[in-house]
Amino acid sequence: MATKTYNKAKIVRLTEQEERIIEGNAKAISLSVSRYLAKSGVEKLKIRPPISIEERKIFLDLIYELKRIGVNLNQLTQDYNVSNKGKGTPPTIQELGNVAKDIQDLVVKISKKL
């Protein structure tokens, strides 16, 4: 594969804050500032800055809720599998409905947070 030659240079005027943001964004995705700026302009590269402490807490709360729903679903599945061997009862429509509602509530919660 041929190596690209970058033979054009541009001077960009930035504030100190803009420079820090651009350098941070480029570093976050392991690009040089010049490659980051070129890709941003040509490919409409979108960089999301690191998440805030508040956003992190929201994501952790959502992950906790998702794990809780997963545990409930696993318990229902296990009960069902045991019941097929004559040792338990299959989950009721109510139990399955509760899990479905939990999932729906989480989707709504995620939509409101994002």
C-alpha positions as CSV (number, residue, x, y, z in Angstrom):
1,M,0.0,0.0,0.0
2,A,1.4,3.4,-1.0
3,T,2.2,5.9,1.7
4,K,0.2,9.1,1.5
5,T,2.1,12.3,1.1
6,Y,0.7,15.3,2.9
7,N,2.3,18.3,1.1
8,K,-0.2,21.0,1.9
9,A,0.0,23.1,5.1
10,K,-2.5,25.5,6.6
11,I,-2.3,27.9,9.4
12,V,-5.2,27.8,11.8
13,R,-6.0,30.5,14.3
14,L,-7.4,29.3,17.6
15,T,-8.0,30.5,21.1
16,E,-6.1,28.7,23.8
17,Q,-9.3,26.9,24.9
18,E,-10.0,25.7,21.3
19,E,-6.4,24.5,21.0
20,R,-6.7,22.5,24.3
21,I,-10.0,21.0,23.2
22,I,-8.7,20.0,19.7
23,E,-5.5,18.6,21.1
24,G,-7.4,16.6,23.8
25,N,-9.8,15.2,21.2
26,A,-7.0,14.2,18.8
27,K,-5.1,12.5,21.7
28,A,-8.3,10.7,22.8
29,I,-8.4,8.9,19.4
30,S,-4.7,8.6,18.9
31,L,-4.4,11.1,16.0
32,S,-2.1,14.0,15.5
33,V,-3.7,17.4,15.5
34,S,-3.3,17.8,11.8
35,R,-4.8,14.4,11.0
36,Y,-7.6,15.0,13.5
37,L,-8.4,18.4,11.8
38,A,-8.2,16.9,8.3
39,K,-10.4,13.9,9.2
40,S,-12.9,16.2,11.0
41,G,-13.3,18.4,7.9
42,V,-13.3,15.7,5.3
43,E,-15.0,12.8,7.0
44,K,-17.1,14.8,9.4
45,L,-15.4,13.0,12.3
46,K,-17.5,13.4,15.4
47,I,-15.7,13.2,18.7
48,R,-17.6,13.1,21.9
49,P,-15.6,14.6,24.8
50,P,-15.1,12.4,27.8
51,I,-18.2,11.9,29.8
52,S,-18.8,14.0,32.9
53,I,-19.1,12.6,36.4
54,E,-22.9,13.2,36.2
55,E,-23.1,11.3,32.9
56,R,-21.0,8.5,34.4
57,K,-23.4,8.2,37.4
58,I,-26.4,8.0,35.0
59,F,-24.7,5.2,32.9
60,L,-23.8,3.3,36.1
61,D,-27.4,3.6,37.3
62,L,-28.7,2.3,34.0
63,I,-26.2,-0.6,33.9
64,Y,-27.3,-1.5,37.5
65,E,-31.0,-1.5,36.3
66,L,-30.2,-3.6,33.3
67,K,-28.3,-6.1,35.4
68,R,-31.2,-6.3,37.8
69,I,-33.6,-7.0,34.9
70,G,-31.2,-9.6,33.6
71,V,-31.1,-11.4,36.9
72,N,-34.9,-11.5,37.0
73,L,-35.0,-12.9,33.5
74,N,-32.4,-15.5,34.3
75,Q,-34.4,-16.6,37.4
76,L,-37.5,-17.0,35.3
77,T,-35.6,-18.9,32.6
78,Q,-34.1,-21.2,35.2
79,D,-37.5,-21.8,36.8
80,Y,-38.9,-22.7,33.4
81,N,-36.0,-25.1,32.6
82,V,-36.4,-26.8,36.0
83,S,-40.2,-27.1,35.4
84,N,-39.7,-29.0,32.2
85,K,-38.0,-31.7,34.3
86,G,-41.0,-31.9,36.6
87,K,-39.3,-30.0,39.4
88,G,-40.9,-26.5,39.2
89,T,-43.6,-24.4,37.7
90,P,-43.2,-22.3,34.5
91,P,-43.2,-18.5,34.9
92,T,-46.6,-16.9,34.9
93,I,-47.8,-14.4,32.4
94,Q,-47.7,-11.8,35.3
95,E,-44.0,-12.6,35.9
96,L,-43.1,-12.3,32.3
97,G,-45.1,-9.1,32.0
98,N,-43.2,-7.6,35.0
99,V,-39.9,-8.3,33.3
100,A,-41.2,-6.8,30.0
101,K,-42.4,-3.7,31.9
102,D,-39.1,-3.3,33.6
103,I,-37.4,-3.4,30.2
104,Q,-39.8,-0.9,28.7
105,D,-39.3,1.4,31.8
106,L,-35.6,1.2,31.3
107,V,-35.9,2.1,27.6
108,V,-38.0,5.2,28.6
109,K,-35.4,6.1,31.3
110,I,-32.5,5.8,28.8
111,S,-34.4,7.9,26.2
112,K,-35.0,10.7,28.8
113,K,-31.3,10.7,29.9
114,L,-29.8,10.8,26.5
